[in-house]
Amino acid sequence: MVTLRGVDFASVKAQVEQASEWLKVQAPAQPPTQRTEHPEGWCSKHGVQMTQNHKNGRSWWSHKTTAGWCKGE
Ligand SMILES: [Zn+2]
């Protein structure tokens, strides 16, 4: 049995409990997931799914915003 001289066990225990509580607060159980994989036509700028347009043999993705049409990045 190891005893710590001059250290009150109860206060140490309280400090450890405080530290573990602090760690719980500081370190969330799961880190924020950063999704890098998006389906085709995903506008990462606005975080929305664009719709595909077809015209004259060309096709492109776009979606409408309050400022007008957005074609992604
Ligand atoms: Zn957009």
N, CA, C, O and the ligand as a Tripos MOL2 file, in Angstrom:
@<TRIPOS>MOLECULE
protein
  293   291    74     0     0
PROTEIN
NO_CHARGES

@<TRIPOS>ATOM
      1 N           0.8420   -1.2020    0.0000 N.3       1 MET1
      2 CA          0.0000    0.0000    0.0000 C.3       1 MET1
      3 C           0.8740    1.2490    0.0000 C.2       1 MET1
      4 O           1.7060    1.4370    0.8880 O.2       1 MET1
      5 N           0.6840    2.0680   -0.9700 N.am      2 VAL2
      6 CA          1.4700    3.2990   -1.0720 C.3       2 VAL2
      7 C           0.6570    4.4410   -0.5070 C.2       2 VAL2
      8 O          -0.5040    4.6360   -0.8660 O.2       2 VAL2
      9 N           1.2710    5.1780    0.3650 N.am      3 THR3
     10 CA          0.5840    6.3400    0.9240 C.3       3 THR3
     11 C           1.3150    7.6050    0.4970 C.2       3 THR3
     12 O           2.5450    7.6460    0.4610 O.2       3 THR3
     13 N           0.5540    8.6200    0.1800 N.am      4 LEU4
     14 CA          1.1360    9.9030   -0.2050 C.3       4 LEU4
     15 C           1.1710   10.8020    1.0200 C.2       4 LEU4
     16 O           0.1370   11.1710    1.5760 O.2       4 LEU4
     17 N           2.3670   11.1370    1.4170 N.am      5 ARG5
     18 CA          2.5150   11.9640    2.6270 C.3       5 ARG5
     19 C           2.0740   13.4020    2.3340 C.2       5 ARG5
     20 O           2.4180   13.9900    1.3090 O.2       5 ARG5
     21 N           1.3220   13.9250    3.2540 N.am      6 GLY6
     22 CA          0.9310   15.3210    3.1500 C.3       6 GLY6
     23 C          -0.1570   15.5740    2.1280 C.2       6 GLY6
     24 O          -0.5110   16.7230    1.8650 O.2       6 GLY6
     25 N          -0.6890   14.5090    1.5510 N.am      7 VAL7
     26 CA         -1.7560   14.6960    0.5610 C.3       7 VAL7
     27 C          -3.0210   14.0620    1.0830 C.2       7 VAL7
     28 O          -3.0560   12.8830    1.4320 O.2       7 VAL7
     29 N          -4.0300   14.8510    1.1260 N.am      8 ASP8
     30 CA         -5.3230   14.3370    1.5740 C.3       8 ASP8
     31 C          -5.9710   13.5840    0.4340 C.2       8 ASP8
     32 O          -6.2330   14.1390   -0.6330 O.2       8 ASP8
     33 N          -6.2260   12.3020    0.6780 N.am      9 PHE9
     34 CA         -6.7360   11.4650   -0.4100 C.3       9 PHE9
     35 C          -8.0610   11.9860   -0.9500 C.2       9 PHE9
     36 O          -8.3150   11.9380   -2.1540 O.2       9 PHE9
     37 N          -8.8860   12.4740   -0.0630 N.am     10 ALA10
     38 CA        -10.2080   12.9440   -0.4930 C.3      10 ALA10
     39 C         -10.0780   14.1170   -1.4580 C.2      10 ALA10
     40 O         -10.8120   14.2000   -2.4430 O.2      10 ALA10
     41 N          -9.1390   15.0280   -1.1720 N.am     11 SER11
     42 CA         -8.9950   16.1890   -2.0490 C.3      11 SER11
     43 C          -8.4270   15.7640   -3.3960 C.2      11 SER11
     44 O          -8.8180   16.2950   -4.4350 O.2      11 SER11
     45 N          -7.4990   14.7990   -3.3750 N.am     12 VAL12
     46 CA         -6.9550   14.2980   -4.6390 C.3      12 VAL12
     47 C          -8.0600   13.6520   -5.4540 C.2      12 VAL12
     48 O          -8.1780   13.8810   -6.6580 O.2      12 VAL12
     49 N          -8.8680   12.8410   -4.7810 N.am     13 LYS13
     50 CA         -9.9760   12.1760   -5.4690 C.3      13 LYS13
     51 C         -10.9080   13.2190   -6.0890 C.2      13 LYS13
     52 O         -11.3590   13.0590   -7.2230 O.2      13 LYS13
     53 N         -11.1870   14.2660   -5.3520 N.am     14 ALA14
     54 CA        -12.0640   15.3280   -5.8650 C.3      14 ALA14
     55 C         -11.4380   15.9940   -7.0840 C.2      14 ALA14
     56 O         -12.1260   16.3140   -8.0530 O.2      14 ALA14
     57 N         -10.1300   16.1980   -7.0210 N.am     15 GLN15
     58 CA         -9.4620   16.8330   -8.1610 C.3      15 GLN15
     59 C          -9.5160   15.9400   -9.3970 C.2      15 GLN15
     60 O          -9.7380   16.4030  -10.5160 O.2      15 GLN15
     61 N          -9.3040   14.6490   -9.1580 N.am     16 VAL16
     62 CA         -9.3520   13.7130  -10.2910 C.3      16 VAL16
     63 C         -10.7490   13.7070  -10.8960 C.2      16 VAL16
     64 O         -10.9060   13.6990  -12.1160 O.2      16 VAL16
     65 N         -11.7520   13.7100  -10.0400 N.am     17 GLU17
     66 CA        -13.1280   13.7120  -10.5410 C.3      17 GLU17
     67 C         -13.4230   14.9990  -11.3030 C.2      17 GLU17
     68 O         -14.0990   14.9810  -12.3320 O.2      17 GLU17
     69 N         -12.9170   16.1010  -10.7960 N.am     18 GLN18
     70 CA        -13.1080   17.3640  -11.5030 C.3      18 GLN18
     71 C         -12.4170   17.3270  -12.8560 C.2      18 GLN18
     72 O         -12.9590   17.7980  -13.8560 O.2      18 GLN18
     73 N         -11.2110   16.7600  -12.8770 N.am     19 ALA19
     74 CA        -10.4590   16.6910  -14.1280 C.3      19 ALA19
     75 C         -11.1800   15.8200  -15.1420 C.2      19 ALA19
     76 O         -11.2430   16.1570  -16.3250 O.2      19 ALA19
     77 N         -11.7240   14.7010  -14.6830 N.am     20 SER20
     78 CA        -12.4160   13.8200  -15.6210 C.3      20 SER20
     79 C         -13.6840   14.4830  -16.1370 C.2      20 SER20
     80 O         -14.0440   14.3220  -17.3030 O.2      20 SER20
     81 N         -14.3590   15.2290  -15.2710 N.am     21 GLU21
     82 CA        -15.5320   15.9720  -15.7280 C.3      21 GLU21
     83 C         -15.1340   17.0080  -16.7680 C.2      21 GLU21
     84 O         -15.8230   17.2080  -17.7670 O.2      21 GLU21
     85 N         -13.9990   17.6640  -16.5080 N.am     22 TRP22
     86 CA        -13.5210   18.6850  -17.4380 C.3      22 TRP22
     87 C         -13.1910   18.0540  -18.7830 C.2      22 TRP22
     88 O         -13.4820   18.6130  -19.8410 O.2      22 TRP22
     89 N         -12.5690   16.8640  -18.7170 N.am     23 LEU23
     90 CA        -12.2090   16.1820  -19.9630 C.3      23 LEU23
     91 C         -13.4530   15.8130  -20.7480 C.2      23 LEU23
     92 O         -13.4750   15.9020  -21.9750 O.2      23 LEU23
     93 N         -14.4970   15.3940  -20.0240 N.am     24 LYS24
     94 CA        -15.7440   15.0320  -20.7020 C.3      24 LYS24
     95 C         -16.2960   16.2320  -21.4570 C.2      24 LYS24
     96 O         -16.8050   16.1070  -22.5720 O.2      24 LYS24
     97 N         -16.1850   17.3940  -20.8270 N.am     25 VAL25
     98 CA        -16.7150   18.6000  -21.4610 C.3      25 VAL25
     99 C         -15.8500   18.9900  -22.6510 C.2      25 VAL25
    100 O         -16.3560   19.3540  -23.7120 O.2      25 VAL25
    101 N         -14.5160   18.9040  -22.4520 N.am     26 GLN26
    102 CA        -13.6040   19.3720  -23.4920 C.3      26 GLN26
    103 C         -13.5540   18.4230  -24.6820 C.2      26 GLN26
    104 O         -13.3880   18.8550  -25.8230 O.2      26 GLN26
    105 N         -13.7000   17.1220  -24.4100 N.am     27 ALA27
    106 CA        -13.5770   16.1330  -25.4820 C.3      27 ALA27
    107 C         -14.9280   15.4910  -25.7320 C.2      27 ALA27
    108 O         -15.3550   14.6250  -24.9690 O.2      27 ALA27
    109 N         -15.6020   15.9040  -26.7840 N.am     28 PRO28
    110 CA        -16.8840   15.2740  -27.1020 C.3      28 PRO28
    111 C         -16.6910   13.8030  -27.4360 C.2      28 PRO28
    112 O         -15.6300   13.3880  -27.9030 O.2      28 PRO28
    113 N         -17.7300   13.0280  -27.1880 N.am     29 ALA29
    114 CA        -17.6450   11.5830  -27.3980 C.3      29 ALA29
    115 C         -17.2750   11.2750  -28.8420 C.2      29 ALA29
    116 O         -16.4950   10.3610  -29.1100 O.2      29 ALA29
    117 N         -17.8340   12.0360  -29.7640 N.am     30 GLN30
    118 CA        -17.5320   11.7930  -31.1720 C.3      30 GLN30
    119 C         -17.1120   13.1090  -31.8180 C.2      30 GLN30
    120 O         -17.7930   14.1240  -31.6730 O.2      30 GLN30
    121 N         -16.0040   13.0870  -32.5210 N.am     31 PRO31
    122 CA        -15.5930   14.3050  -33.2220 C.3      31 PRO31
    123 C         -16.5920   14.6500  -34.3140 C.2      31 PRO31
    124 O         -17.2480   13.7620  -34.8590 O.2      31 PRO31
    125 N         -16.7100   15.8990  -34.6310 N.am     32 PRO32
    126 CA        -17.6540   16.2830  -35.6950 C.3      32 PRO32
    127 C         -17.2830   15.6150  -37.0050 C.2      32 PRO32
    128 O         -16.1390   15.6740  -37.4550 O.2      32 PRO32
    129 N         -18.2570   14.9930  -37.5910 N.am     33 THR33
    130 CA        -17.9880   14.2590  -38.8290 C.3      33 THR33
    131 C         -17.9170   15.2410  -39.9890 C.2      33 THR33
    132 O         -18.8080   16.0640  -40.1980 O.2      33 THR33
    133 N         -16.8480   15.1270  -40.7190 N.am     34 GLN34
    134 CA        -16.6950   15.9750  -41.8950 C.3      34 GLN34
    135 C         -16.8930   15.1210  -43.1310 C.2      34 GLN34
    136 O         -16.0220   14.3460  -43.5270 O.2      34 GLN34
    137 N         -18.0460   15.2830  -43.7200 N.am     35 ARG35
    138 CA        -18.3490   14.4740  -44.9000 C.3      35 ARG35
    139 C         -17.6970   15.1100  -46.1150 C.2      35 ARG35
    140 O         -17.9720   16.2570  -46.4680 O.2      35 ARG35
    141 N         -16.8360   14.3430  -46.7370 N.am     36 THR36
    142 CA        -16.1880   14.8350  -47.9400 C.3      36 THR36
    143 C         -16.8010   14.2030  -49.1800 C.2      36 THR36
    144 O         -16.6160   14.6960  -50.2920 O.2      36 THR36
    145 N         -17.5330   13.1120  -48.9840 N.am     37 GLU37
    146 CA        -18.1260   12.4440  -50.1370 C.3      37 GLU37
    147 C         -19.5410   12.9540  -50.3420 C.2      37 GLU37
    148 O         -20.3960   12.8590  -49.4610 O.2      37 GLU37
    149 N         -19.7520   13.4800  -51.4920 N.am     38 HIS38
    150 CA        -21.0820   13.9790  -51.8210 C.3      38 HIS38
    151 C         -21.5050   13.3950  -53.1570 C.2      38 HIS38
    152 O         -20.6690   13.0670  -53.9980 O.2      38 HIS38
    153 N         -22.7950   13.2720  -53.3400 N.am     39 PRO39
    154 CA        -23.2750   12.7710  -54.6300 C.3      39 PRO39
    155 C         -22.9640   13.7590  -55.7450 C.2      39 PRO39
    156 O         -22.6760   14.9300  -55.4990 O.2      39 PRO39
    157 N         -23.0290   13.2720  -56.9510 N.am     40 GLU40
    158 CA        -22.7740   14.1570  -58.1000 C.3      40 GLU40
    159 C         -23.7810   15.2950  -58.1100 C.2      40 GLU40
    160 O         -24.9720   15.0920  -57.8720 O.2      40 GLU40
    161 N         -23.2900   16.4830  -58.3850 N.am     41 GLY41
    162 CA        -24.1720   17.6340  -58.4430 C.3      41 GLY41
    163 C         -24.3940   18.2900  -57.0990 C.2      41 GLY41
    164 O         -25.2970   19.1120  -56.9390 O.2      41 GLY41
    165 N         -23.5710   17.9260  -56.1380 N.am     42 TRP42
    166 CA        -23.7140   18.5240  -54.8130 C.3      42 TRP42
    167 C         -22.9930   19.8610  -54.7880 C.2      42 TRP42
    168 O         -21.8200   19.9380  -55.1520 O.2      42 TRP42
    169 N         -23.6760   20.9100  -54.3650 N.am     43 CYS43
    170 CA        -23.0590   22.2240  -54.2510 C.3      43 CYS43
    171 C         -22.5220   22.3760  -52.8410 C.2      43 CYS43
    172 O         -23.2670   22.5840  -51.8840 O.2      43 CYS43
    173 N         -21.2020   22.2650  -52.7430 N.am     44 SER44
    174 CA        -20.5920   22.3930  -51.4190 C.3      44 SER44
    175 C         -20.6040   23.8330  -50.9420 C.2      44 SER44
    176 O         -20.4270   24.1130  -49.7570 O.2      44 SER44
    177 N         -20.8140   24.7300  -51.8740 N.am     45 LYS45
    178 CA        -20.8420   26.1480  -51.5160 C.3      45 LYS45
    179 C         -22.0790   26.4750  -50.6890 C.2      45 LYS45
    180 O         -22.0110   27.2070  -49.7010 O.2      45 LYS45
    181 N         -23.2060   25.9200  -51.1110 N.am     46 HIS46
    182 CA        -24.4470   26.1830  -50.4110 C.3      46 HIS46
    183 C         -24.9380   24.9670  -49.6310 C.2      46 HIS46
    184 O         -25.8680   25.0660  -48.8300 O.2      46 HIS46
    185 N         -24.3080   23.8270  -49.8720 N.am     47 GLY47
    186 CA        -24.7150   22.6330  -49.1430 C.3      47 GLY47
    187 C         -26.0520   22.1010  -49.5820 C.2      47 GLY47
    188 O         -26.8470   21.6400  -48.7630 O.2      47 GLY47
    189 N         -26.3030   22.1620  -50.8710 N.am     48 VAL48
    190 CA        -27.5720   21.6620  -51.3920 C.3      48 VAL48
    191 C         -27.3030   20.7970  -52.6200 C.2      48 VAL48
    192 O         -26.2440   20.8720  -53.2420 O.2      48 VAL48
    193 N         -28.2920   19.9800  -52.9440 N.am     49 GLN49
    194 CA        -28.1920   19.1460  -54.1240 C.3      49 GLN49
    195 C         -28.6890   19.9430  -55.3280 C.2      49 GLN49
    196 O         -29.7980   20.4780  -55.3270 O.2      49 GLN49
    197 N         -27.8460   20.0060  -56.3450 N.am     50 MET50
    198 CA        -28.2530   20.7260  -57.5530 C.3      50 MET50
    199 C         -29.0440   19.7830  -58.4550 C.2      50 MET50
    200 O         -29.0570   18.5670  -58.2660 O.2      50 MET50
    201 N         -29.6860   20.3760  -59.4200 N.am     51 THR51
    202 CA        -30.4080   19.5800  -60.3990 C.3      51 THR51
    203 C         -29.6580   19.6460  -61.7290 C.2      51 THR51
    204 O         -29.0430   20.6570  -62.0670 O.2      51 THR51
    205 N         -29.7250   18.5440  -62.4700 N.am     52 GLN52
    206 CA        -28.9750   18.4860  -63.7150 C.3      52 GLN52
    207 C         -29.8210   19.0150  -64.8550 C.2      52 GLN52
    208 O         -31.0050   18.7050  -64.9860 O.2      52 GLN52
    209 N         -29.1740   19.8210  -65.6700 N.am     53 ASN53
    210 CA        -29.8580   20.4140  -66.8150 C.3      53 ASN53
    211 C         -29.2860   19.8160  -68.1000 C.2      53 ASN53
    212 O         -28.1010   19.4950  -68.1870 O.2      53 ASN53
    213 N         -30.1510   19.6790  -69.0770 N.am     54 HIS54
    214 CA        -29.7270   19.1660  -70.3840 C.3      54 HIS54
    215 C         -30.1960   20.1380  -71.4540 C.2      54 HIS54
    216 O         -31.3710   20.5020  -71.5150 O.2      54 HIS54
    217 N         -29.2580   20.5500  -72.2930 N.am     55 LYS55
    218 CA        -29.6450   21.4400  -73.3780 C.3      55 LYS55
    219 C         -28.6010   21.3670  -74.4760 C.2      55 LYS55
    220 O         -27.4010   21.4910  -74.2280 O.2      55 LYS55
    221 N         -29.0770   21.1650  -75.6850 N.am     56 ASN56
    222 CA        -28.2000   21.1440  -76.8640 C.3      56 ASN56
    223 C         -27.0390   20.1580  -76.7000 C.2      56 ASN56
    224 O         -25.9050   20.4310  -77.0920 O.2      56 ASN56
    225 N         -27.3560   19.0200  -76.1170 N.am     57 GLY57
    226 CA        -26.3250   18.0000  -75.9510 C.3      57 GLY57
    227 C         -25.3730   18.2660  -74.8110 C.2      57 GLY57
    228 O         -24.4590   17.4820  -74.5580 O.2      57 GLY57
    229 N         -25.5820   19.3550  -74.1310 N.am     58 ARG58
    230 CA        -24.7350   19.6350  -72.9670 C.3      58 ARG58
    231 C         -25.5390   19.3800  -71.7030 C.2      58 ARG58
    232 O         -26.7690   19.4240  -71.7070 O.2      58 ARG58
    233 N         -24.8330   19.1180  -70.6450 N.am     59 SER59
    234 CA        -25.5120   18.9200  -69.3650 C.3      59 SER59
    235 C         -24.6980   19.5950  -68.2750 C.2      59 SER59
    236 O         -23.4670   19.5720  -68.2900 O.2      59 SER59
    237 N         -25.3870   20.1800  -67.3540 N.am     60 TRP60
    238 CA        -24.7080   20.8560  -66.2360 C.3      60 TRP60
    239 C         -25.6160   20.8640  -65.0240 C.2      60 TRP60
    240 O         -26.8270   20.6500  -65.0920 O.2      60 TRP60
    241 N         -24.9700   21.1170  -63.9410 N.am     61 TRP61
    242 CA        -25.7000   21.1310  -62.6720 C.3      61 TRP61
    243 C         -25.9130   22.5700  -62.2250 C.2      61 TRP61
    244 O         -25.0420   23.4230  -62.3960 O.2      61 TRP61
    245 N         -27.0630   22.8220  -61.6590 N.am     62 SER62
    246 CA        -27.3350   24.1560  -61.1380 C.3      62 SER62
    247 C         -28.4540   24.0760  -60.1160 C.2      62 SER62
    248 O         -29.2150   23.1100  -60.0670 O.2      62 SER62
    249 N         -28.5290   25.0910  -59.3240 N.am     63 HIS63
    250 CA        -29.6540   25.2330  -58.3950 C.3      63 HIS63
    251 C         -29.9040   26.7070  -58.1950 C.2      63 HIS63
    252 O         -29.0290   27.5480  -58.4000 O.2      63 HIS63
    253 N         -31.1050   26.9900  -57.7950 N.am     64 LYS64
    254 CA        -31.4940   28.3880  -57.6900 C.3      64 LYS64
    255 C         -31.2780   28.8980  -56.2710 C.2      64 LYS64
    256 O         -31.5910   28.2180  -55.2930 O.2      64 LYS64
    257 N         -30.7420   30.0960  -56.1810 N.am     65 THR65
    258 CA        -30.5930   30.7620  -54.8860 C.3      65 THR65
    259 C         -31.3620   32.0700  -54.9210 C.2      65 THR65
    260 O         -31.9070   32.4660  -55.9510 O.2      65 THR65
    261 N         -31.3930   32.7200  -53.7890 N.am     66 THR66
    262 CA        -32.0770   34.0160  -53.7460 C.3      66 THR66
    263 C         -31.3920   35.0280  -54.6350 C.2      66 THR66
    264 O         -32.0090   35.9970  -55.0780 O.2      66 THR66
    265 N         -30.0830   34.7980  -54.9020 N.am     67 ALA67
    266 CA        -29.3250   35.7250  -55.7450 C.3      67 ALA67
    267 C         -29.3200   35.2880  -57.2020 C.2      67 ALA67
    268 O         -28.7400   35.9680  -58.0490 O.2      67 ALA67
    269 N         -29.9530   34.1700  -57.5020 N.am     68 GLY68
    270 CA        -29.9780   33.7000  -58.8740 C.3      68 GLY68
    271 C         -29.5320   32.2510  -58.9420 C.2      68 GLY68
    272 O         -29.5230   31.5360  -57.9400 O.2      68 GLY68
    273 N         -29.1630   31.8330  -60.1460 N.am     69 TRP69
    274 CA        -28.7480   30.4570  -60.3560 C.3      69 TRP69
    275 C         -27.3040   30.2620  -59.9440 C.2      69 TRP69
    276 O         -26.4430   31.1080  -60.1860 O.2      69 TRP69
    277 N         -27.0610   29.1240  -59.3170 N.am     70 CYS70
    278 CA        -25.6990   28.7810  -58.9070 C.3      70 CYS70
    279 C         -25.3140   27.4990  -59.6390 C.2      70 CYS70
    280 O         -26.1040   26.5590  -59.7260 O.2      70 CYS70
    281 N         -24.0890   27.4760  -60.1640 N.am     71 LYS71
    282 CA        -23.5980   26.2830  -60.8580 C.3      71 LYS71
    283 C         -22.5050   25.6100  -60.0580 C.2      71 LYS71
    284 O         -21.5880   25.0130  -60.6230 O.2      71 LYS71
    285 N         -22.5980   25.7020  -58.7830 N.am     72 GLY72
    286 CA        -21.5930   25.0780  -57.9230 C.3      72 GLY72
    287 C         -20.3480   25.9370  -57.8490 C.2      72 GLY72
    288 O         -20.3860   27.1500  -58.0530 O.2      72 GLY72
    289 N         -19.2400   25.2690  -57.5510 N.am     73 GLU73
    290 CA        -17.9880   26.0160  -57.4090 C.3      73 GLU73
    291 C         -17.5180   26.5220  -58.7440 C.2      73 GLU73
    292 O         -16.4780   27.1750  -58.8260 O.2      73 GLU73
    293 ZN        -24.6290   26.7440  -54.8540 Zn       74 ZN74
@<TRIPOS>BOND
     1     1     2 1
     2     2     3 1
     3     3     4 2
     4     3     5 am
     5     5     6 1
     6     6     7 1
     7     7     8 2
     8     7     9 am
     9     9    10 1
    10    10    11 1
    11    11    12 2
    12    11    13 am
    13    13    14 1
    14    14    15 1
    15    15    16 2
    16    15    17 am
    17    17    18 1
    18    18    19 1
    19    19    20 2
    20    19    21 am
    21    21    22 1
    22    22    23 1
    23    23    24 2
    24    23    25 am
    25    25    26 1
    26    26    27 1
    27    27    28 2
    28    27    29 am
    29    29    30 1
    30    30    31 1
    31    31    32 2
    32    31    33 am
    33    33    34 1
    34    34    35 1
    35    35    36 2
    36    35    37 am
    37    37    38 1
    38    38    39 1
    39    39    40 2
    40    39    41 am
    41    41    42 1
    42    42    43 1
    43    43    44 2
    44    43    45 am
    45    45    46 1
    46    46    47 1
    47    47    48 2
    48    47    49 am
    49    49    50 1
    50    50    51 1
    51    51    52 2
    52    51    53 am
    53    53    54 1
    54    54    55 1
    55    55    56 2
    56    55    57 am
    57    57    58 1
    58    58    59 1
    59    59    60 2
    60    59    61 am
    61    61    62 1
    62    62    63 1
    63    63    64 2
    64    63    65 am
    65    65    66 1
    66    66    67 1
    67    67    68 2
    68    67    69 am
    69    69    70 1
    70    70    71 1
    71    71    72 2
    72    71    73 am
    73    73    74 1
    74    74    75 1
    75    75    76 2
    76    75    77 am
    77    77    78 1
    78    78    79 1
    79    79    80 2
    80    79    81 am
    81    81    82 1
    82    82    83 1
    83    83    84 2
    84    83    85 am
    85    85    86 1
    86    86    87 1
    87    87    88 2
    88    87    89 am
    89    89    90 1
    90    90    91 1
    91    91    92 2
    92    91    93 am
    93    93    94 1
    94    94    95 1
    95    95    96 2
    96    95    97 am
    97    97    98 1
    98    98    99 1
    99    99   100 2
   100    99   101 am
   101   101   102 1
   102   102   103 1
   103   103   104 2
   104   103   105 am
   105   105   106 1
   106   106   107 1
   107   107   108 2
   108   107   109 am
   109   109   110 1
   110   110   111 1
   111   111   112 2
   112   111   113 am
   113   113   114 1
   114   114   115 1
   115   115   116 2
   116   115   117 am
   117   117   118 1
   118   118   119 1
   119   119   120 2
   120   119   121 am
   121   121   122 1
   122   122   123 1
   123   123   124 2
   124   123   125 am
   125   125   126 1
   126   126   127 1
   127   127   128 2
   128   127   129 am
   129   129   130 1
   130   130   131 1
   131   131   132 2
   132   131   133 am
   133   133   134 1
   134   134   135 1
   135   135   136 2
   136   135   137 am
   137   137   138 1
   138   138   139 1
   139   139   140 2
   140   139   141 am
   141   141   142 1
   142   142   143 1
   143   143   144 2
   144   143   145 am
   145   145   146 1
   146   146   147 1
   147   147   148 2
   148   147   149 am
   149   149   150 1
   150   150   151 1
   151   151   152 2
   152   151   153 am
   153   153   154 1
   154   154   155 1
   155   155   156 2
   156   155   157 am
   157   157   158 1
   158   158   159 1
   159   159   160 2
   160   159   161 am
   161   161   162 1
   162   162   163 1
   163   163   164 2
   164   163   165 am
   165   165   166 1
   166   166   167 1
   167   167   168 2
   168   167   169 am
   169   169   170 1
   170   170   171 1
   171   171   172 2
   172   171   173 am
   173   173   174 1
   174   174   175 1
   175   175   176 2
   176   175   177 am
   177   177   178 1
   178   178   179 1
   179   179   180 2
   180   179   181 am
   181   181   182 1
   182   182   183 1
   183   183   184 2
   184   183   185 am
   185   185   186 1
   186   186   187 1
   187   187   188 2
   188   187   189 am
   189   189   190 1
   190   190   191 1
   191   191   192 2
   192   191   193 am
   193   193   194 1
   194   194   195 1
   195   195   196 2
   196   195   197 am
   197   197   198 1
   198   198   199 1
   199   199   200 2
   200   199   201 am
   201   201   202 1
   202   202   203 1
   203   203   204 2
   204   203   205 am
   205   205   206 1
   206   206   207 1
   207   207   208 2
   208   207   209 am
   209   209   210 1
   210   210   211 1
   211   211   212 2
   212   211   213 am
   213   213   214 1
   214   214   215 1
   215   215   216 2
   216   215   217 am
   217   217   218 1
   218   218   219 1
   219   219   220 2
   220   219   221 am
   221   221   222 1
   222   222   223 1
   223   223   224 2
   224   223   225 am
   225   225   226 1
   226   226   227 1
   227   227   228 2
   228   227   229 am
   229   229   230 1
   230   230   231 1
   231   231   232 2
   232   231   233 am
   233   233   234 1
   234   234   235 1
   235   235   236 2
   236   235   237 am
   237   237   238 1
   238   238   239 1
   239   239   240 2
   240   239   241 am
   241   241   242 1
   242   242   243 1
   243   243   244 2
   244   243   245 am
   245   245   246 1
   246   246   247 1
   247   247   248 2
   248   247   249 am
   249   249   250 1
   250   250   251 1
   251   251   252 2
   252   251   253 am
   253   253   254 1
   254   254   255 1
   255   255   256 2
   256   255   257 am
   257   257   258 1
   258   258   259 1
   259   259   260 2
   260   259   261 am
   261   261   262 1
   262   262   263 1
   263   263   264 2
   264   263   265 am
   265   265   266 1
   266   266   267 1
   267   267   268 2
   268   267   269 am
   269   269   270 1
   270   270   271 1
   271   271   272 2
   272   271   273 am
   273   273   274 1
   274   274   275 1
   275   275   276 2
   276   275   277 am
   277   277   278 1
   278   278   279 1
   279   279   280 2
   280   279   281 am
   281   281   282 1
   282   282   283 1
   283   283   284 2
   284   283   285 am
   285   285   286 1
   286   286   287 1
   287   287   288 2
   288   287   289 am
   289   289   290 1
   290   290   291 1
   291   291   292 2
@<TRIPOS>SUBSTRUCTURE
     1 MET1         2 RESIDUE 1 A MET
     2 VAL2         6 RESIDUE 1 A VAL
     3 THR3        10 RESIDUE 1 A THR
     4 LEU4        14 RESIDUE 1 A LEU
     5 ARG5        18 RESIDUE 1 A ARG
     6 GLY6        22 RESIDUE 1 A GLY
     7 VAL7        26 RESIDUE 1 A VAL
     8 ASP8        30 RESIDUE 1 A ASP
     9 PHE9        34 RESIDUE 1 A PHE
    10 ALA10       38 RESIDUE 1 A ALA
    11 SER11       42 RESIDUE 1 A SER
    12 VAL12       46 RESIDUE 1 A VAL
    13 LYS13       50 RESIDUE 1 A LYS
    14 ALA14       54 RESIDUE 1 A ALA
    15 GLN15       58 RESIDUE 1 A GLN
    16 VAL16       62 RESIDUE 1 A VAL
    17 GLU17       66 RESIDUE 1 A GLU
    18 GLN18       70 RESIDUE 1 A GLN
    19 ALA19       74 RESIDUE 1 A ALA
    20 SER20       78 RESIDUE 1 A SER
    21 GLU21       82 RESIDUE 1 A GLU
    22 TRP22       86 RESIDUE 1 A TRP
    23 LEU23       90 RESIDUE 1 A LEU
    24 LYS24       94 RESIDUE 1 A LYS
    25 VAL25       98 RESIDUE 1 A VAL
    26 GLN26      102 RESIDUE 1 A GLN
    27 ALA27      106 RESIDUE 1 A ALA
    28 PRO28      110 RESIDUE 1 A PRO
    29 ALA29      114 RESIDUE 1 A ALA
    30 GLN30      118 RESIDUE 1 A GLN
    31 PRO31      122 RESIDUE 1 A PRO
    32 PRO32      126 RESIDUE 1 A PRO
    33 THR33      130 RESIDUE 1 A THR
    34 GLN34      134 RESIDUE 1 A GLN
    35 ARG35      138 RESIDUE 1 A ARG
    36 THR36      142 RESIDUE 1 A THR
    37 GLU37      146 RESIDUE 1 A GLU
    38 HIS38      150 RESIDUE 1 A HIS
    39 PRO39      154 RESIDUE 1 A PRO
    40 GLU40      158 RESIDUE 1 A GLU
    41 GLY41      162 RESIDUE 1 A GLY
    42 TRP42      166 RESIDUE 1 A TRP
    43 CYS43      170 RESIDUE 1 A CYS
    44 SER44      174 RESIDUE 1 A SER
    45 LYS45      178 RESIDUE 1 A LYS
    46 HIS46      182 RESIDUE 1 A HIS
    47 GLY47      186 RESIDUE 1 A GLY
    48 VAL48      190 RESIDUE 1 A VAL
    49 GLN49      194 RESIDUE 1 A GLN
    50 MET50      198 RESIDUE 1 A MET
    51 THR51      202 RESIDUE 1 A THR
    52 GLN52      206 RESIDUE 1 A GLN
    53 ASN53      210 RESIDUE 1 A ASN
    54 HIS54      214 RESIDUE 1 A HIS
    55 LYS55      218 RESIDUE 1 A LYS
    56 ASN56      222 RESIDUE 1 A ASN
    57 GLY57      226 RESIDUE 1 A GLY
    58 ARG58      230 RESIDUE 1 A ARG
    59 SER59      234 RESIDUE 1 A SER
    60 TRP60      238 RESIDUE 1 A TRP
    61 TRP61      242 RESIDUE 1 A TRP
    62 SER62      246 RESIDUE 1 A SER
    63 HIS63      250 RESIDUE 1 A HIS
    64 LYS64      254 RESIDUE 1 A LYS
    65 THR65      258 RESIDUE 1 A THR
    66 THR66      262 RESIDUE 1 A THR
    67 ALA67      266 RESIDUE 1 A ALA
    68 GLY68      270 RESIDUE 1 A GLY
    69 TRP69      274 RESIDUE 1 A TRP
    70 CYS70      278 RESIDUE 1 A CYS
    71 LYS71      282 RESIDUE 1 A LYS
    72 GLY72      286 RESIDUE 1 A GLY
    73 GLU73      290 RESIDUE 1 A GLU
    74 ZN74       293 GROUP 0 **** ****
